[in-house]
Every structure is written in C-alpha cells, then in structure tokens.
Amino acid sequence: MIASGANRMNEKRIAALMGEDICKADADYVREHTGFAIGGVPPVGHLEQILTFIDEDLLQFRETWAAAGTPHALFKLSPEDLLRATSGKVIAVR
C-alpha cells in the first residue's frame, strides 16, 4: 500500500479488495518478502512481485517521494511513473 502521508489506510477496505483478512507486517516479514528494511522499502525492486495499492490522493500531486532502499534515502517521481513502475491499482484509502 502506497498512501499519502496525510491519510491513514482503511484496513477493512484493503481486506475487502484482497478477499482476505490482513494484518500489519512485522520487520522480519517485510525484509523476507521485499529485501528491504522497514522505513526504506521502495515501491519497486522487491525480491517478490507484490500486489500494490496506490492511494488515489497521490494522483493530485505533480511529484511524489518514495523510499530508495534505506531509511535515509528518497527519490522523486511523478504519480504516473509510480503507477507505471508498480502496476499498482488506484484505490480510495480513507
């Protein structure tokens, strides 16, 4: 889930979209499935293909910023590039 920093994810909506219950992933799970530590997980380059939901509110911005593999690095991209790179599905998060 890639969401605007101003929004909180609606867990019930995500669970309904996935057709199963969800829970917050712990640090070990995140690293095992993405190859990155929490706080530095980029939207692309994961160890496994990941279903990505993108907050529709991000589409209102000219540019977005994403983690770049570490908690201390970011990169800039347009919402359109984010959608293209992730093959993400745009949803209402709130």
FENMO-V236540 format. One record per residue. N is the residue number from 1. RES is the residue in three letters. PHI is phi in radians with two decimals (none if undefined). PSI is psi in radians with two decimals (* if undefined). OMEGA is omega in radians with two decimals (none if undefined). Layout:
n-><N/N>
res-><RES/RES>
phi-><PHI/PHI>
psi-><PSI/PSI>
omega-><OMEGA/OMEGA>
This chain:
n-><1/2/3/4/5/6/7/8/9/10/11/12/13/14/15/16/17/18/19/20/21/22/23/24/25/26/27/28/29/30/31/32/33/34/35/36/37/38/39/40/41/42/43/44/45/46/47/48/49/50/51/52/53/54/55/56/57/58/59/60/61/62/63/64/65/66/67/68/69/70/71/72/73/74/75/76/77/78/79/80/81/82/83/84/85/86/87/88/89/90/91/92/93/94>
res-><MET/ILE/ALA/SER/GLY/ALA/ASN/ARG/MET/ASN/GLU/LYS/ARG/ILE/ALA/ALA/LEU/MET/GLY/GLU/ASP/ILE/CYS/LYS/ALA/ASP/ALA/ASP/TYR/VAL/ARG/GLU/HIS/THR/GLY/PHE/ALA/ILE/GLY/GLY/VAL/PRO/PRO/VAL/GLY/HIS/LEU/GLU/GLN/ILE/LEU/THR/PHE/ILE/ASP/GLU/ASP/LEU/LEU/GLN/PHE/ARG/GLU/THR/TRP/ALA/ALA/ALA/GLY/THR/PRO/HIS/ALA/LEU/PHE/LYS/LEU/SER/PRO/GLU/ASP/LEU/LEU/ARG/ALA/THR/SER/GLY/LYS/VAL/ILE/ALA/VAL/ARG>
phi-><none/-1.97/-2.22/-1.05/-1.06/-1.41/-1.88/-1.85/-1.21/-1.57/-1.06/-1.14/-1.15/-1.12/-1.05/-1.14/-1.13/-1.48/1.33/-2.76/-1.18/-2.23/-2.58/-1.23/-1.31/-1.50/-1.04/-1.12/-1.10/-1.05/-1.15/-1.08/-1.66/-1.94/1.56/-2.22/-1.43/-0.92/1.68/-2.31/-1.26/-1.36/-1.31/-2.41/1.45/-1.33/-1.13/-2.17/-1.24/-2.13/-1.17/-2.08/-1.83/-2.10/-1.03/-1.03/-1.16/-1.18/-1.22/-1.39/-1.66/-1.30/-2.46/-2.22/-2.15/-2.32/-1.06/-2.10/1.87/-2.44/-1.17/-1.98/-2.40/-2.31/-2.44/-1.77/-2.71/-1.38/-1.00/-1.13/-1.16/-1.07/-1.06/-1.13/-1.20/-1.71/0.95/-1.24/-1.81/-1.34/-2.43/-1.46/-1.47/-1.27>
psi-><2.16/2.01/2.71/2.46/-0.37/-0.24/2.63/2.46/2.40/1.71/-0.61/-0.68/-0.76/-0.77/-0.71/-0.72/-0.61/-0.35/0.39/2.83/2.63/2.82/2.87/2.27/2.47/2.99/-0.69/-0.74/-0.79/-0.83/-0.70/-0.69/-0.36/-0.51/0.07/2.71/2.59/2.40/-0.23/0.20/2.00/2.91/-0.19/2.96/0.39/2.81/-0.57/2.70/2.31/2.32/2.18/2.20/2.39/2.22/2.16/-0.45/-0.38/-0.41/-0.24/-0.20/2.64/-0.59/2.66/2.83/2.40/2.72/2.59/0.58/-0.27/2.81/-0.10/0.22/2.44/2.81/2.70/2.44/2.79/2.74/-0.62/-0.72/-0.65/-0.80/-0.80/-0.78/-0.58/-0.27/0.62/2.74/2.14/2.25/2.85/2.07/-0.72/*>
omega-><3.06/-3.03/3.00/3.13/-3.14/-3.04/2.99/-3.11/3.05/-3.04/3.12/3.12/3.13/3.12/3.13/3.12/-3.12/-3.12/3.12/3.09/3.09/3.03/3.14/3.14/3.07/-3.04/-3.14/3.13/-3.12/-3.12/-3.13/-3.04/3.14/-3.04/-3.09/3.09/3.05/-3.12/-3.14/-3.07/3.10/-3.14/-3.11/3.06/-3.12/3.09/-3.11/3.03/-3.04/3.03/-3.06/3.00/-3.11/3.13/-3.14/-3.14/3.10/-3.09/-3.14/-3.08/3.05/-3.14/3.06/3.11/-3.11/3.04/-3.07/3.05/3.05/3.09/-3.06/-3.10/3.12/2.96/-3.08/3.02/3.12/3.06/3.13/3.10/3.09/3.11/-3.11/-3.07/-3.07/-2.95/-3.07/3.08/-3.13/3.14/2.99/-3.09/-3.04/none>
